[in-house]
Amino acid sequence: MRRPCADRGEVGERASLRRSMILARDRVAATRAVAYFLMVGGAVVGTCALLVPGFAGGTTAGVLATVVTGGAMVFAGACCRVVPERVPEPFWIAVPILAVVIIGGLNLATEDVSVSAHLYYLWPLLYAATFLRHDLAYLLLALASVTDAASTFTLQPINVAVTDVAALITAYCVLTIVVTKLRARAEALVAMLEQQAMSDPLTGLPNRRAFDRDLAAALAAGRRTGAERSLLIIDVDHFKTINDTWGHATGDTVLVQVAAALRDAAAGRATAARLGGDEFAVVVEGDVEGAQRIAARVRSTVAGISDLPDGLPTLSIGLASTRSGATEPEALLAAADRALYDAKVRGRDRVSVVETAPRRQPRTVARP
C-alpha cells in the first residue's frame, strides 16, 4: 500500500506528473507518430508542389515556400525518429500547434478548400486526443476549428463556407470527444491492471515488483537531494513452524497481521512491501534513527496481536541506510540482508543495523 503522505519533494514530483503534457509510457509512440507524419506529410506536400500544376498557388514563390516547408517537415521528422530521447517537454504540444498552423497556411497558399485539405487537420487532432492531456486536446480542437474556419471563409463564398465549417467542426468535435473518452476508459483499465500487477493478493501490500520500483525511486530522489534513505528487511521468525503446527490458514492470518502492522508503522515517510513468503521490506525516507522507530513500532504491534500459545510470531529485522555508502538498490538491499542474517544468527527477535561501511560487522539492538 502506498503511503498516504510524503515529503515536499515527492509532492512536487507528483504535481509535476499531473502537469506533464504526455505520459512517460506514451512518449515513444508519440515520437514515432510525429516522425512519420512529418516525414510522409512533408514529402507529399513537397512532391505535389513540384509535380501538380497550380498546387502551390501557381507561382514560383508559392512552390518554393511549399517545398521548403515540406523539406523542413521531413528533416524534423527524421530528427524525431533518430534521436527521440532529445525531444524536450514543450515539443509535445508545440508539434500539433505547429501542424495546425502549417496546414492552415498551406491551404491558404494553395487556395485549396477540398475535402483532402480539411482532412489534414485530423492528424494533429488524433495525435492530441491520443497522447496529450485532455485539456490540451480540447484546446487544440478549438485552434484547429478556428484555423480551418478562417481559411474556409477566406477562400469560399460565405453561404458555402457556413455549411462546410459547421460540418467540419462537428466532425472534429465528435472525433476528439470519442477518442478522448475511449482513451480515458483504456487508461482506467491499464491503471487497474497495474494495481493488480503491483499488489500482493494476500496482504494488499505492494509486491516485489513494486518494491524494486519504489526502492529505486527513493534512492534516486535521495541522490538528487542528498537526503538519507533507509531500508528494513523483515522476516517472520519460525514461520514454517507456525504453518506446520497451526496450519496454513493460521500462517496466512499471521502474514496479514504483520502486513497491517507494517502498513500502520510505515504510514507517512515509508513504504511497506511483501517480498515473498514471510519476508517483508520497508523503504524509509529518512535516517537510521527513524527506521529504528518504525522497526520498534512494528515489533511491538506484532507482539501485542499474537494469540498463538508459543508466543509467536516474532520478527527479525535487518536495517541498512545510505549512510553506509550503499546508495544503489542492489547494494542497499545486500547490506540489509546481511543485517537480517546477523539478527537471525544472534537469536532472532531483534533488529540488526548496518550503518557504517558495508564491510564492517553489523551491531545488534536487543529487544527491549
C-alpha positions as CSV (number, residue, x, y, z in Angstrom):
1,M,0.0,0.0,0.0
2,R,1.3,3.4,-0.9
3,R,1.9,5.9,1.9
4,P,-0.8,8.5,2.3
5,C,1.5,11.4,2.6
6,A,5.1,12.3,1.5
7,D,7.7,15.0,1.7
8,R,7.6,18.1,-0.3
9,G,10.0,16.7,-3.0
10,E,7.7,13.8,-3.7
11,V,4.6,16.0,-3.7
12,G,6.3,18.3,-6.2
13,E,7.2,15.3,-8.4
14,R,3.5,14.1,-8.3
15,A,2.3,17.6,-9.2
16,S,4.8,17.7,-12.0
17,L,3.5,14.4,-13.3
18,R,-0.1,15.7,-13.2
19,R,1.0,18.8,-15.2
20,S,3.0,16.7,-17.7
21,M,1.8,17.1,-21.2
22,I,2.2,13.5,-22.0
23,L,2.6,10.2,-20.0
24,A,6.0,8.8,-20.0
25,R,4.8,5.4,-21.4
26,D,3.3,7.2,-24.4
27,R,6.4,9.2,-25.4
28,V,7.9,6.5,-27.7
29,A,4.7,6.0,-29.6
30,A,4.1,9.8,-29.8
31,T,7.5,10.4,-31.1
32,R,7.1,7.8,-33.8
33,A,3.7,9.2,-34.8
34,V,5.1,12.7,-35.1
35,A,8.1,11.5,-37.0
36,Y,6.1,9.5,-39.6
37,F,3.5,12.3,-40.0
38,L,6.2,14.9,-40.6
39,M,8.2,12.8,-43.0
40,V,5.3,11.5,-45.0
41,G,3.3,14.8,-44.9
42,G,6.4,16.8,-45.8
43,A,7.3,14.5,-48.7
44,V,3.7,14.5,-50.1
45,V,3.4,18.3,-49.8
46,G,6.8,18.9,-51.4
47,T,6.2,16.5,-54.2
48,C,2.8,17.9,-55.0
49,A,4.2,21.4,-55.1
50,L,6.7,20.3,-57.8
51,L,4.6,18.0,-59.9
52,V,1.0,19.2,-59.6
53,P,0.3,22.3,-61.6
54,G,-1.3,25.1,-59.5
55,F,-0.9,23.2,-56.2
56,A,1.2,25.9,-54.6
57,G,-0.8,28.8,-56.0
58,G,0.7,28.7,-59.4
59,T,3.6,31.0,-58.5
60,T,7.3,30.4,-58.2
61,A,7.3,31.9,-54.7
62,G,4.5,29.6,-53.7
63,V,6.2,26.5,-55.0
64,L,9.5,27.5,-53.3
65,A,7.8,28.2,-50.0
66,T,5.9,24.9,-50.1
67,V,8.9,22.9,-51.0
68,V,11.0,24.5,-48.2
69,T,8.2,23.8,-45.7
70,G,7.9,20.2,-46.8
71,G,11.7,19.7,-46.6
72,A,11.7,21.2,-43.1
73,M,9.0,18.8,-42.1
74,V,10.9,15.8,-43.4
75,F,14.1,16.9,-41.6
76,A,12.2,17.5,-38.3
77,G,10.6,14.1,-38.6
78,A,13.9,12.4,-39.2
79,C,15.4,14.0,-36.1
80,C,12.4,12.8,-34.0
81,R,12.9,9.3,-35.3
82,V,16.7,9.1,-34.9
83,V,17.1,11.0,-31.6
84,P,13.8,10.7,-29.7
85,E,15.5,10.9,-26.3
86,R,16.5,14.5,-27.0
87,V,12.9,15.7,-27.6
88,P,12.1,18.4,-24.9
89,E,8.8,18.5,-23.0
90,P,7.4,21.6,-24.9
91,F,7.8,19.6,-28.1
92,W,4.7,17.5,-27.4
93,I,2.3,20.5,-27.5
94,A,4.3,22.6,-30.0
95,V,4.1,19.9,-32.7
96,P,0.3,19.7,-33.1
97,I,0.0,23.5,-32.8
98,L,2.7,24.0,-35.5
99,A,0.9,21.3,-37.6
100,V,-2.4,23.2,-37.4
101,V,-0.7,26.5,-38.4
102,I,1.2,24.8,-41.3
103,I,-1.9,23.1,-42.6
104,G,-3.9,26.4,-42.4
105,G,-1.1,28.3,-44.1
106,L,-0.6,25.7,-46.9
107,N,-4.4,25.7,-47.5
108,L,-4.4,29.4,-47.9
109,A,-1.2,29.4,-50.0
110,T,-2.5,26.7,-52.3
111,E,-6.1,28.1,-52.2
112,D,-7.2,24.5,-51.5
113,V,-10.6,24.0,-49.8
114,S,-11.2,20.5,-51.0
115,V,-12.0,17.6,-48.7
116,S,-8.4,16.4,-48.7
117,A,-7.2,19.8,-47.5
118,H,-9.5,19.6,-44.5
119,L,-8.6,16.0,-43.7
120,Y,-5.0,17.1,-42.9
121,Y,-6.4,18.6,-39.6
122,L,-7.4,15.1,-38.4
123,W,-3.8,14.1,-37.7
124,P,-3.0,16.7,-35.1
125,L,-6.4,16.3,-33.6
126,L,-6.0,12.5,-33.4
127,Y,-2.5,12.9,-32.0
128,A,-3.6,15.3,-29.3
129,A,-6.7,13.2,-28.3
130,T,-4.5,10.0,-28.1
131,F,-1.4,11.3,-26.4
132,L,-1.9,14.7,-24.8
133,R,-3.7,15.7,-21.6
134,H,-7.4,16.1,-22.3
135,D,-7.4,19.9,-21.6
136,L,-4.6,20.3,-24.2
137,A,-6.5,18.1,-26.7
138,Y,-9.6,20.3,-26.4
139,L,-7.5,23.5,-26.7
140,L,-6.0,22.1,-29.9
141,L,-9.6,21.3,-31.1
142,A,-10.5,24.9,-30.7
143,L,-7.4,26.1,-32.5
144,A,-7.9,23.7,-35.4
145,S,-11.6,24.7,-35.7
146,V,-10.8,28.4,-35.8
147,T,-7.9,28.0,-38.2
148,D,-9.9,25.8,-40.6
149,A,-12.9,28.2,-40.4
150,A,-10.7,31.2,-41.1
151,S,-9.2,29.7,-44.3
152,T,-12.6,28.3,-45.4
153,F,-14.3,31.7,-45.0
154,T,-11.4,33.4,-46.8
155,L,-11.5,31.1,-49.9
156,Q,-15.2,30.3,-50.2
157,P,-18.4,32.3,-50.5
158,I,-19.9,32.9,-47.1
159,N,-23.1,30.8,-47.8
160,V,-21.0,27.8,-48.8
161,A,-18.4,28.4,-46.1
162,V,-21.0,28.4,-43.3
163,T,-22.3,24.9,-44.2
164,D,-18.8,23.5,-44.7
165,V,-17.4,24.9,-41.4
166,A,-20.4,23.7,-39.4
167,A,-20.0,20.1,-40.8
168,L,-16.2,20.2,-40.3
169,I,-16.3,21.5,-36.7
170,T,-18.9,18.9,-35.8
171,A,-16.7,16.2,-37.2
172,Y,-13.7,17.5,-35.4
173,C,-15.6,17.7,-32.1
174,V,-17.0,14.2,-32.4
175,L,-13.6,12.7,-33.3
176,T,-11.9,14.4,-30.3
177,I,-14.6,13.6,-27.8
178,V,-14.8,9.9,-28.9
179,V,-11.1,9.3,-28.9
180,T,-10.5,11.1,-25.5
181,K,-13.3,9.1,-23.9
182,L,-12.0,5.8,-25.3
183,R,-8.5,6.7,-24.1
184,A,-9.9,7.5,-20.6
185,R,-11.5,4.1,-20.4
186,A,-8.3,2.4,-21.6
187,E,-6.2,4.3,-19.1
188,A,-8.6,3.2,-16.3
189,L,-8.3,-0.4,-17.3
190,V,-4.5,-0.1,-17.5
191,A,-4.4,1.5,-14.1
192,M,-6.4,-1.3,-12.7
193,L,-4.1,-3.9,-14.2
194,E,-1.1,-2.1,-13.0
195,Q,-2.5,-2.0,-9.5
196,Q,-3.2,-5.8,-9.6
197,A,0.3,-6.4,-11.1
198,M,2.0,-4.4,-8.3
199,S,0.0,-5.7,-5.3
200,D,0.3,-8.8,-3.2
201,P,-3.2,-10.5,-3.3
202,L,-3.0,-11.8,0.3
203,T,-1.8,-8.8,2.3
204,G,-2.7,-6.0,-0.1
205,L,0.8,-4.6,0.2
206,P,3.0,-3.7,-2.8
207,N,4.7,-6.8,-4.2
208,R,8.4,-7.4,-5.1
209,R,8.0,-5.7,-8.5
210,A,6.5,-2.6,-6.8
211,F,9.2,-2.7,-4.1
212,D,12.0,-2.7,-6.7
213,R,10.4,0.3,-8.4
214,D,9.9,2.2,-5.1
215,L,13.3,1.5,-3.8
216,A,15.0,2.7,-7.0
217,A,12.8,5.9,-7.0
218,A,13.5,6.6,-3.3
219,L,17.3,6.2,-3.8
220,A,17.3,8.3,-6.9
221,A,15.4,11.1,-5.1
222,G,17.9,10.8,-2.2
223,R,20.8,11.2,-4.5
224,R,19.3,14.3,-6.0
225,T,18.6,16.0,-2.7
226,G,21.4,14.5,-0.6
227,A,18.8,13.1,1.9
228,E,19.4,9.8,3.7
229,R,17.3,6.7,2.8
230,S,17.0,3.5,4.9
231,L,15.8,0.0,4.3
232,L,14.2,-2.6,6.6
233,I,14.1,-6.2,5.7
234,I,11.7,-8.1,8.0
235,D,11.4,-11.9,8.4
236,V,8.7,-13.7,10.5
237,D,10.6,-15.9,12.9
238,H,9.9,-19.7,12.7
239,F,7.2,-19.2,10.1
240,K,7.5,-22.8,8.9
241,T,6.8,-23.9,12.5
242,I,3.6,-21.8,12.5
243,N,2.4,-23.3,9.3
244,D,3.3,-26.9,10.3
245,T,1.8,-26.6,13.8
246,W,-1.3,-24.5,13.3
247,G,-2.0,-24.8,9.6
248,H,-1.6,-22.6,6.5
249,A,-4.7,-20.6,7.3
250,T,-3.2,-19.5,10.6
251,G,0.0,-18.7,8.7
252,D,-1.9,-16.5,6.3
253,T,-3.5,-14.7,9.2
254,V,-0.1,-14.0,10.7
255,L,1.1,-12.6,7.4
256,V,-2.0,-10.3,7.1
257,Q,-1.4,-9.2,10.7
258,V,2.2,-8.4,10.1
259,A,1.3,-6.5,6.9
260,A,-1.2,-4.4,8.8
261,A,1.4,-3.6,11.5
262,L,3.9,-2.6,8.8
263,R,1.3,-0.5,7.0
264,D,0.4,1.4,10.1
265,A,4.0,1.9,11.2
266,A,5.2,2.9,7.7
267,A,2.4,5.5,7.2
268,G,3.9,8.8,6.4
269,R,7.5,8.7,5.2
270,A,7.9,5.0,4.4
271,T,6.6,2.3,2.0
272,A,6.0,-1.3,3.1
273,A,6.0,-4.3,0.7
274,R,5.9,-8.1,0.8
275,L,8.9,-9.5,-1.0
276,G,7.6,-13.1,-0.9
277,G,6.8,-15.8,1.6
278,D,7.3,-14.5,5.1
279,E,9.7,-11.7,4.1
280,F,8.7,-8.0,4.1
281,A,10.5,-4.8,3.4
282,V,10.1,-1.1,4.3
283,V,11.7,1.7,2.3
284,V,12.2,4.6,4.7
285,E,12.6,8.2,3.5
286,G,14.8,9.1,6.5
287,D,17.8,8.1,8.6
288,V,18.6,5.1,10.7
289,E,17.0,6.5,13.8
290,G,13.7,7.0,12.1
291,A,13.9,3.5,10.6
292,Q,14.6,2.1,14.1
293,R,11.5,3.7,15.4
294,I,9.4,2.1,12.7
295,A,11.0,-1.3,13.4
296,A,10.3,-0.9,17.2
297,R,6.7,0.0,16.5
298,V,6.2,-2.9,14.2
299,R,7.7,-5.4,16.6
300,S,5.6,-4.0,19.5
301,T,2.4,-4.2,17.4
302,V,3.1,-7.8,16.3
303,A,3.9,-8.9,19.8
304,G,0.6,-7.5,21.0
305,I,-1.6,-9.2,18.4
306,S,-0.2,-12.7,18.7
307,D,-2.6,-15.2,20.1
308,L,-0.6,-18.4,19.5
309,P,0.3,-20.4,22.6
310,D,4.0,-20.4,22.0
311,G,4.3,-16.6,21.7
312,L,4.9,-16.5,18.0
313,P,5.2,-14.6,15.8
314,T,8.3,-12.6,16.4
315,L,10.3,-10.6,13.9
316,S,13.9,-10.5,12.9
317,I,14.8,-7.2,11.1
318,G,17.8,-6.1,9.2
319,L,18.4,-2.4,8.8
320,A,20.7,-0.5,6.4
321,S,20.9,3.0,5.2
322,T,22.7,5.0,2.5
323,R,24.9,6.4,5.3
324,S,26.8,3.1,5.0
325,G,27.8,4.1,1.4
326,A,25.2,1.8,-0.2
327,T,23.4,4.2,-2.5
328,E,22.3,1.8,-5.2
329,P,19.3,-0.6,-4.8
330,E,21.4,-3.8,-5.0
331,A,24.0,-2.6,-2.6
332,L,21.4,-1.3,0.0
333,L,19.4,-4.5,-0.3
334,A,22.5,-6.6,0.2
335,A,23.5,-4.6,3.3
336,A,20.0,-5.0,4.8
337,D,20.2,-8.8,4.0
338,R,23.5,-9.1,5.8
339,A,22.0,-7.3,8.8
340,L,19.0,-9.6,8.7
341,Y,21.2,-12.6,8.7
342,D,23.1,-11.2,11.7
343,A,19.8,-10.8,13.6
344,K,18.9,-14.4,12.9
345,V,22.4,-15.7,14.0
346,R,22.2,-13.8,17.2
347,G,19.0,-15.4,18.3
348,R,16.2,-13.8,16.2
349,D,13.5,-11.5,17.6
350,R,15.7,-8.4,17.3
351,V,16.9,-5.6,15.0
352,S,20.4,-5.7,13.5
353,V,21.7,-2.5,12.0
354,V,24.4,-1.7,9.3
355,E,25.0,2.0,9.3
356,T,28.8,2.3,8.6
357,A,30.9,0.8,5.8
358,P,29.3,-2.4,4.3
359,R,32.3,-4.5,5.2
360,R,32.1,-3.9,8.9
361,Q,30.1,-6.2,11.2
362,P,26.5,-5.2,12.0
363,R,25.7,-4.3,15.5
364,T,22.6,-5.7,17.3
365,V,19.9,-3.8,19.1
366,A,18.5,-6.2,21.7
367,R,14.7,-6.4,22.1
368,P,13.6,-4.0,24.9
